Amino acid sequence: MSAAIPLVPFPIKLLRIYTDEAAYFGDRKVFEIVAERARAAGVAGVTVLRALVGFGHTSHMHRRHLLDDDQALIVEMLDDEAKLRAFVQTLTDLEHLGPITLEAVEVLRWPHAATGAV
């Protein structure tokens, strides 16, 4: 008999922040700052995804070049809606952020920190 799947403790939302790998704020990459701030804010989890190709409001194609990294990136976060909305307010000083979306998701498994699950 298998163990019960942990219930989701609260309604979960998915926050997506679009940016690109070449975006800097000062001498640091924007996606790294976003991930660092999310961790400091206690966001449940963050993943940075690299797109193969992407473009947005301009026709500039973001893609990996031989000598330069200019790929589109998506920073994804899962947590309670109120926490994610509050977190977005901490990003107002960052340039080079594209659209930020907040979506409802159906979470089928939510591991608890105490279990050591990822």
Secondary structure as UniProt FT lines:
FT   STRAND          12..20
FT   TURN            21..22
FT   STRAND          24..25
FT   TURN            26..27
FT   STRAND          28..29
FT   HELIX           30..40
FT   TURN            41..42
FT   STRAND          45..50
FT   STRAND          53..54
FT   STRAND          62..64
FT   STRAND          69..70
FT   STRAND          72..80
FT   HELIX           81..89
FT   TURN            90..93
FT   STRAND          100..104
FT   HELIX           113..115
//
